[in-house]
């Protein structure tokens, strides 16, 4: 029977208005969300029945609509389920149905699939699988829908699903720079938004732990206290999103500056002398976002632990206070921090020192959250605690991670009360996009990256200057204090020096280091102002700036802090022009401070180059022999290779820089340890080169224990490998001609990669399996990606990785392969293929983790 589409459209509009008016009167969020969902159900069912579809098909709600909640401007996602491919007649009806969806004024997204097509799509796309997991039958064939649900759940591995959703969440966090504290956050998708709560329920549903907070509490996933907090946060975010939709009359989840004042008025906030109404609104939002991110972390850990094999949960003692449980740091006694307050900071130090720990258990996080109240003036004055806090700056790893964790748990703000005052504080200066505390942590992150060779390709000059700077940790201290006085009125640079001075003196820094930190806090804006606002061709400008700086150490420190500070304001603020201005000012001032001469090279790169030249002179080579080759090499190369390796490469290649024929050179490793061998490959870059080389080594009985992959500026691969003979033949010298000849021939012919034969795993790996970890993180420019992986070492491991990358069309630029006993920790710089799409990166991560399992 035909249906009156115009009447249905009017009904939809009238019901929407009625629900909105009722909400504005009573503020009942659930009545609005559920009421809209129920009305849409009724409309769609009537529309479906009017077409008299065959009895064998079904109409289902999926995604958020399937969950039974519809926001005022949310999409309505539908699945039309078929027993087999639709006939021509049915297809025509479906097309007419879809047309009517739009005619009645509903924003509907739909898919038409058979059960098998649903299963296939879900297997290849975690987003589809998640949407289908929340499916709900509206009308049609109940038996077909039941079959669909049974098969979908039959193909669902809860632990794999949980891990995939965590990877997906990491990707989402990266899109928002891993912070809930951007000044214009997305209340749905940003860290700390509604999506974080939805992820909890998706994993809970897959694991059978329930679909409400009460059910999660009954199943031991959340504590009663946590349940109440979660319900409160969910109510707040739900109401905020509803008000945003109603205020704009369309779907919009971003809390843009344009909307914040109107929203603040709806919540009753008013501007006073201390803060604007919008600032009060946003501080409340940030408090909720912080609580949600912590809840998400704790509950996802609880569920993954519940889903993991029991063998992974056996506690391993670390010391009297701590143990590890499934790669997570755990306190051995629930009331540890009450009796041993020094263990509060110890927990973060242990996280920095251990390569195996990936996070903290829910019990530890909850205990630390409660322990923040123990950090009082007596705690802060304790010399032991002060020494612990200083160690956090000086660690070789985990600095940014642990300072972020301390901030999330309010430990950092408790230890430094003035830092606590800037948590969640907005900045209205048109270019900062983070709250003050998050900007500071971004600056620390940027500085930290200058010390890491895998990021040297981003800003080579900064990496080079940092390698020459004697105490990088002083820059982290300066970063922590450079904006700490914002919001107090007056010049925050001057007021911040008071805090920095007191901190340095209290924590035992010597007068020289204290002076540098305080000077940096006072002058952290000077270099960017001179570079961007003054004429750098004017000698007087350079002379004046050089006088302010005084010496090379202060110049280097200020350049690094300024670069990191400007980049830490917003991804959109930094550009190559600003980078060039800063670099020009740096070079000209360095020239001035060196009295008109080029500054004496005294950094690690210059030392390696000088030592390499010394070694080359033993072979009666000229002092200019290196020039043509070294012009093709960048900071990354010199950071990753020793002086002896640089000399070997130069000696082998200085007369073959533009060689069309591959060059392979092999030699017993200088250490001559266990018959190890070193191999250099130099050739025009070619497809699948890495897979071809590592496959060759593996087939000939060698394990790669270290590899450095490099691409020169003129398009040649210059790769170095350290090989260990798995067969203990102790014939490294005899194998040199074979490897050089055979590998060269394969590279000339561009033979396809050869898969190595499977080898045996070591006993250690069999009894103490290493859980594979894979992450792909985009660099700041978005063109390259850092692939980091940890796995149990085994024959053919690198071939597996190389082949997987090749299948995805990824180009390999640099790699650092490290084998620590039975553990492989590898870092690759990759680009190309389909990596720019988040879903494809997740697919590559998942595929690698699956192939790396032993």
ZARONU-916685 format. One line per field, with one value per residue (C-alpha): x, y, z; residue number from 1. Coordinates in steps of 0.5 Angstrom, whole numbers. Example, Ala and Ser with C-alpha at 12.3 -4.5 7.8 and 13.67 -1.06 7.14 Angstrom:
BEGIN
X: (25:27)
Y: (-9:-2)
Z: (16:14)
k: (1:2)
***
This chain:
BEGIN
X: (0:3:5:4:11:10:5:11:16:11:11:18:19:14:16:23:21:16:22:27:22:21:28:29:24:26:33:32:37:35:28:31:35:31:25:28:30:23:20:25:24:16:17:22:18:12:16:19:12:9:14:12:19:20:19:26:30:31:32:36:39:47:52:49:42:43:45:38:40:40:42:38:43:46:46:42:45:41:43:39:40:39:39:42:43:37:33:32:25:27:33:28:24:31:33:26:26:33:30:24:29:32:25:22:28:32:40:41:47:45:49:45:49:48:50:56:58:57:62:67:67:67:73:77:75:74:70:64:65:64:58:55:56:51:46:38:33:27:23:23:26:28:31:35:37:39:43:47:48:50:55:58:59:62:67:69:75:74:81:83:77:80:87:84:80:86:90:84:84:91:90:84:88:94:89:88:95:94:91:84:86:86:82:77:76:71:67:65:72:77:81:76:70:64:68:72:66:63:70:69:62:64:70:65:60:65:67:60:61:55:52:51:55:51:53:60:60:57:62:68:70:69:69:62:66:68:61:58:64:63:55:57:62:57:51:56:58:51:48:54:53:46:46:51:47:40:44:47:41:46:51:57:61:67:67:69:71:65:60:63:60:53:54:57:51:46:50:49:57:58:64:68:74:78:76:71:65:67:74:69:66:72:75:69:70:77:76:71:75:81:77:74:81:83:77:78:85:83:77:81:86:81:78:84:87:80:81:88:91:92:99:100:98:102:106:113:117:121:122:119:114:113:111:110:103:102:107:104:107:103:104:104:100:94:96:103:103:100:106:112:110:117:114:110:115:119:113:114:122:121:116:122:127:124:123:118:113:107:103:100:95:88:90:96:93:87:92:96:90:88:96:96:93:99:104:104:110:113:113:116:121:124:131:130:123:127:133:127:124:130:132:125:129:135:132:134:127:120:121:115:111:112:111:104:102:104:100:94:94:95:101:105:101:101:109:109:103:104:104:97:94:95:92:86:88:86:90:87:92:90:95:96:91:93:92:98:100:99:103:109:108:108:115:118:116:119:125:126:125:131:135:132:135:129:126:133:130:124:129:136:139:136:138:145:145:142:147:152:149:152:146:139:135:136:132:127:127:127:121:117:117:117:110:108:107:101:95:98:98:104:110:109:117:119:114:116:124:122:119:125:130:127:126:133:136:131:133:141:143:149:150:152:146:141:143:142:135:133:136:132:125:126:128:124:121:126:129:123:121:128:127:120:120:127:132:137:141:142:149:147:141:145:150:145:142:149:150:144:146:153:156:155:152:146:145:144:140:135:135:133:127:125:124:120:116:114:112:108:103:99:101:98:103:110:112:118:119:119:124:129:128:130:136:139:139:142:148:149:150:154:159:159:160:166:169:168:170:166:165:169:166:165:159:158:157:164:168:166:167:174:176:173:178:184:182:182:189:192:190:194:187:187:184:178:177:170:167:163:160:159:155:150:149:145:145:141:147:152:148:147:154:160:167:170:163:164:171:169:164:168:174:169:165:168:170:163:158:154:155:150:152:151:156:156:162:163:168:168:166:171:169:170:164:162:164:159:160:159:156:155:150:150:145:140:134:130:123:123:130:130:126:131:137:134:131:138:141:136:137:144:144:145:141:141:142:143:141:142:138:139:137:142:140:141:137:142:141:146:145:149:148:151:150:151:152:146:150:156:161:166:168:166:173:171:164:166:167:161:156:159:158:152:148:151:148:141:141:143:138:133:131:124:125:126:123:127:126:123:128:127:125:129:127:127:122:118:117:117:114:114:108:109:108:107:105:105:106:106:111:110:109:105:109:113:111:115:114:116:116:118:117:121:127:127:130:126:123:126:124:117:117:120:115:109:111:112:105:102:107:111:117:123:127:131:131:134:134:136:137:137:138:131:128:128:126:126:124:123:122:117:112:108:103:96:99:96:89:88:84:90:95:91:90:98:99:94:97:104:102:99:105:110:106:110)
Y: (0:7:11:19:21:29:27:22:28:33:28:27:34:35:29:32:39:36:32:38:43:37:37:44:44:38:37:29:27:19:21:25:20:14:18:20:13:10:15:13:6:7:11:6:0:3:6:-1:-5:0:-3:-11:-14:-21:-25:-27:-20:-16:-9:-8:-2:-1:3:8:8:0:2:5:12:18:25:31:31:24:20:14:7:2:-5:-9:-16:-21:-29:-28:-23:-19:-20:-14:-13:-13:-8:-3:-3:-2:4:7:6:9:15:16:16:22:25:24:28:23:23:16:11:4:-2:-8:-14:-22:-25:-28:-21:-18:-23:-22:-14:-15:-19:-14:-8:-7:-1:-5:-10:-6:-3:-10:-12:-6:-9:-9:-12:-7:-11:-17:-24:-26:-32:-29:-24:-29:-33:-27:-25:-32:-32:-25:-27:-34:-31:-26:-27:-22:-21:-20:-15:-12:-11:-8:-3:-1:0:4:8:10:12:17:20:21:25:29:30:25:30:32:39:42:49:47:39:35:32:26:24:27:23:24:25:20:15:13:11:8:4:1:-2:-5:-9:-11:-13:-17:-20:-21:-17:-13:-7:-2:1:-3:-10:-8:-7:-14:-17:-14:-9:-3:-1:2:9:8:7:13:17:14:15:22:24:20:25:31:29:27:33:38:34:35:42:43:40:43:50:50:46:41:36:39:36:41:46:51:58:61:56:56:63:61:54:57:61:55:52:59:61:68:72:75:79:72:68:69:64:60:59:56:52:49:48:43:40:38:36:31:29:28:23:19:18:15:11:9:7:3:-1:-3:-6:-10:-13:-14:-18:-22:-24:-26:-33:-34:-35:-28:-25:-29:-23:-23:-19:-13:-11:-10:-5:-7:-13:-14:-17:-18:-13:-8:-5:-7:-5:-11:-8:-4:1:2:9:11:7:9:15:15:10:15:17:11:8:13:12:4:5:9:4:-2:-4:-9:-5:-2:1:1:-4:-1:-2:2:8:8:8:13:18:17:18:25:28:25:30:36:41:36:31:36:38:31:31:24:26:32:27:22:28:30:23:23:29:25:18:15:13:15:22:25:19:19:27:26:20:24:30:25:23:30:28:33:39:36:36:43:47:52:47:45:52:52:45:46:53:56:61:66:68:66:61:56:50:47:49:51:45:41:46:45:37:38:43:37:32:36:37:30:28:32:27:21:18:16:23:26:26:31:37:35:42:41:34:36:41:37:32:37:40:37:36:36:35:42:44:39:43:50:47:45:52:57:58:56:63:64:67:70:77:81:78:71:70:74:71:64:66:66:59:56:59:56:50:49:52:47:41:42:44:48:55:55:50:54:60:57:55:61:65:61:62:69:69:64:69:73:69:68:75:77:72:74:81:84:85:79:82:88:87:91:86:80:84:86:79:76:80:78:71:71:64:58:54:59:60:52:52:58:55:48:51:56:51:46:52:55:48:46:52:49:44:50:55:52:52:52:59:60:54:58:64:61:57:64:67:61:61:68:69:63:66:72:68:65:72:71:64:58:55:50:43:40:35:28:28:33:28:22:25:27:20:17:22:20:13:14:17:10:8:14:17:25:30:31:24:24:30:27:22:26:31:26:24:27:28:21:17:20:20:12:10:10:13:6:5:11:10:3:6:12:8:3:8:14:13:9:14:14:7:3:-4:-6:-6:-11:-11:-16:-17:-21:-16:-12:-15:-22:-24:-31:-31:-25:-21:-14:-13:-6:-6:0:0:5:4:-2:-5:-10:-9:-10:-16:-19:-18:-20:-26:-28:-27:-32:-37:-38:-39:-32:-28:-20:-18:-10:-7:1:2:9:12:18:24:22:16:10:5:5:-1:-4:-11:-14:-22:-28:-35:-39:-45:-43:-45:-40:-39:-31:-30:-35:-33:-26:-28:-32:-26:-21:-25:-28:-22:-17:-22:-23:-15:-14:-19:-16:-23:-24:-24:-31:-34:-37:-44:-44:-45:-47:-42:-42:-45:-39:-36:-42:-42:-34:-32:-24:-21:-18:-10:-6:2:6:14:19:24:32:33:27:24:19:14:11:3:1:-7:-11:-19:-25:-26:-32:-34:-30:-25:-19:-22:-23:-16:-14:-18:-15:-8:-10:-13:-6:-2:1:5:4:10:8:2:1:-6:-8:-15:-16:-23:-26:-20:-16:-8:-5:2:3:10:8:12:11:5:6:9:16:12:11:4:2:3:-1:-6:-7:-6:-12:-16:-15:-17:-23:-25:-24:-29:-35)
Z: (0:-2:4:4:4:5:11:14:13:17:23:23:24:29:33:33:35:41:44:43:47:52:53:54:59:64:61:61:56:56:54:48:46:47:44:38:37:38:33:28:29:28:22:18:20:17:11:10:10:5:0:1:1:0:7:7:8:14:16:22:26:27:30:35:32:34:41:42:42:37:38:35:29:29:23:22:20:17:15:10:10:5:4:-3:-8:-9:-15:-20:-17:-10:-12:-15:-9:-5:-9:-8:-1:0:-4:1:7:4:2:9:12:15:15:13:12:9:7:3:4:5:12:8:6:13:16:10:11:19:18:14:17:25:24:20:25:31:28:26:33:36:31:33:28:26:22:17:18:25:23:18:23:28:23:22:30:31:25:27:34:32:28:34:38:44:45:38:38:44:42:35:38:43:36:33:39:39:32:34:39:34:30:36:38:44:48:51:52:45:46:41:43:39:45:41:38:42:48:54:49:48:44:50:53:47:46:53:52:45:48:54:49:45:52:55:61:60:56:62:68:73:69:68:76:77:73:77:71:74:82:85:86:78:76:79:76:69:70:72:66:61:63:62:55:53:55:52:45:45:47:41:36:38:39:32:28:25:27:30:35:36:42:37:40:36:41:47:50:48:51:58:58:58:63:68:67:68:66:73:74:74:68:62:62:57:61:66:62:58:65:67:60:61:68:65:60:64:68:62:59:66:66:59:61:67:64:58:62:66:61:57:63:64:57:56:58:65:64:62:69:73:78:77:83:81:88:95:93:86:81:74:71:64:62:67:73:79:87:91:97:96:101:99:98:105:108:103:100:97:92:89:85:84:80:75:75:74:68:65:67:65:57:59:62:58:63:70:73:74:82:81:77:82:88:85:84:91:93:90:97:100:96:101:103:108:102:97:102:103:100:97:94:90:88:85:81:78:76:72:67:66:64:58:56:58:60:56:57:65:65:62:66:72:70:68:75:78:81:77:79:87:87:83:86:81:75:78:77:70:68:64:63:56:52:48:43:37:36:42:41:47:55:58:61:55:51:56:55:48:48:52:47:41:45:47:39:38:42:38:32:29:28:26:19:21:23:22:25:31:32:30:35:41:40:41:47:54:58:55:61:63:57:59:66:62:58:64:67:61:61:68:70:65:68:74:70:68:64:65:63:69:74:71:73:80:80:76:81:87:84:81:88:92:87:88:81:81:80:72:71:75:71:64:66:69:63:58:62:62:55:51:47:45:39:35:36:33:28:25:27:25:19:20:14:19:23:29:30:30:34:39:39:40:46:49:48:50:49:44:50:51:44:43:48:46:39:41:46:41:36:40:43:37:34:41:40:34:28:24:27:25:17:14:13:21:21:16:20:26:23:19:26:29:24:24:31:32:26:31:37:34:32:24:24:23:30:32:31:37:37:36:29:28:32:28:22:24:27:20:17:21:20:12:12:14:7:4:2:1:5:0:-1:3:0:-6:-2:5:1:-1:7:12:20:20:17:22:28:27:24:28:26:24:19:16:14:11:7:5:3:-1:-5:-6:-13:-14:-12:-18:-20:-24:-21:-14:-9:-4:1:7:12:19:24:28:34:31:36:35:28:26:20:17:10:7:1:-4:-10:-14:-10:-12:-10:-5:-4:4:3:-2:2:9:5:2:9:12:7:8:15:18:23:23:30:27:21:19:13:9:3:0:-2:-10:-9:-7:-2:3:8:13:17:22:22:26:24:26:24:28:22:25:17:17:13:8:7:5:-3:-3:0:-4:-11:-10:-7:-12:-17:-14:-14:-21:-24:-19:-17:-13:-5:-3:3:8:11:18:24:31:36:42:49:52:47:48:55:56:50:48:46:40:40:33:33:27:28:23:24:24:17:16:10:13:19:25:25:32:33:39:38:40:35:30:24:18:23:19:12:15:17:10:6:10:8:1:0:3:-2:4:2:7:8:15:20:26:28:35:38:45:47:45:44:37:38:31:28:21:17:12:7:1:0:3:10:10:11:19:17:13:18:23:18:17:25:26:20:23:30:27:23:29:34:35)
k: (1:2:3:4:5:6:7:8:9:10:11:12:13:14:15:16:17:18:19:20:21:22:23:24:25:26:27:28:29:30:31:32:33:34:35:36:37:38:39:40:41:42:43:44:45:46:47:48:49:50:51:52:53:54:55:56:57:58:59:60:61:62:63:64:65:66:67:68:69:70:71:72:73:74:75:76:77:78:79:80:81:82:83:84:85:86:87:88:89:90:91:92:93:94:95:96:97:98:99:100:101:102:103:104:105:106:107:108:109:110:111:112:113:114:115:116:117:118:119:120:121:122:123:124:125:126:127:128:129:130:131:132:133:134:135:136:137:138:139:140:141:142:143:144:145:146:147:148:149:150:151:152:153:154:155:156:157:158:159:160:161:162:163:164:165:166:167:168:169:170:171:172:173:174:175:176:177:178:179:180:181:182:183:184:185:186:187:188:189:190:191:192:193:194:195:196:197:198:199:200:201:202:203:204:205:206:207:208:209:210:211:212:213:214:215:216:217:218:219:220:221:222:223:224:225:226:227:228:229:230:231:232:233:234:235:236:237:238:239:240:241:242:243:244:245:246:247:248:249:250:251:252:253:254:255:256:257:258:259:260:261:262:263:264:265:266:267:268:269:270:271:272:273:274:275:276:277:278:279:280:281:282:283:284:285:286:287:288:289:290:291:292:293:294:295:296:297:298:299:300:301:302:303:304:305:306:307:308:309:310:311:312:313:314:315:316:317:318:319:320:321:322:323:324:325:326:327:328:329:330:331:332:333:334:335:336:337:338:339:340:341:342:343:344:345:346:347:348:349:350:351:352:353:354:355:356:357:358:359:360:361:362:363:364:365:366:367:368:369:370:371:372:373:374:375:376:377:378:379:380:381:382:383:384:385:386:387:388:389:390:391:392:393:394:395:396:397:398:399:400:401:402:403:404:405:406:407:408:409:410:411:412:413:414:415:416:417:418:419:420:421:422:423:424:425:426:427:428:429:430:431:432:433:434:435:436:437:438:439:440:441:442:443:444:445:446:447:448:449:450:451:452:453:454:455:456:457:458:459:460:461:462:463:464:465:466:467:468:469:470:471:472:473:474:475:476:477:478:479:480:481:482:483:484:485:486:487:488:489:490:491:492:493:494:495:496:497:498:499:500:501:502:503:504:505:506:507:508:509:510:511:512:513:514:515:516:517:518:519:520:521:522:523:524:525:526:527:528:529:530:531:532:533:534:535:536:537:538:539:540:541:542:543:544:545:546:547:548:549:550:551:552:553:554:555:556:557:558:559:560:561:562:563:564:565:566:567:568:569:570:571:572:573:574:575:576:577:578:579:580:581:582:583:584:585:586:587:588:589:590:591:592:593:594:595:596:597:598:599:600:601:602:603:604:605:606:607:608:609:610:611:612:613:614:615:616:617:618:619:620:621:622:623:624:625:626:627:628:629:630:631:632:633:634:635:636:637:638:639:640:641:642:643:644:645:646:647:648:649:650:651:652:653:654:655:656:657:658:659:660:661:662:663:664:665:666:667:668:669:670:671:672:673:674:675:676:677:678:679:680:681:682:683:684:685:686:687:688:689:690:691:692:693:694:695:696:697:698:699:700:701:702:703:704:705:706:707:708:709:710:711:712:713:714:715:716:717:718:719:720:721:722:723:724:725:726:727:728:729:730:731:732:733:734:735:736:737:738:739:740:741:742:743:744:745:746:747:748:749:750:751:752:753:754:755:756:757:758:759:760:761:762:763:764:765:766:767:768:769:770:771:772:773:774:775:776:777:778:779:780:781:782:783:784:785:786:787:788:789:790:791:792:793:794:795:796:797:798:799:800:801:802:803:804:805:806:807:808:809:810:811:812:813:814:815:816:817:818:819:820:821:822:823:824:825:826:827:828:829:830:831:832:833:834:835:836:837:838:839:840:841:842:843:844:845:846:847:848:849:850:851:852:853:854)
***
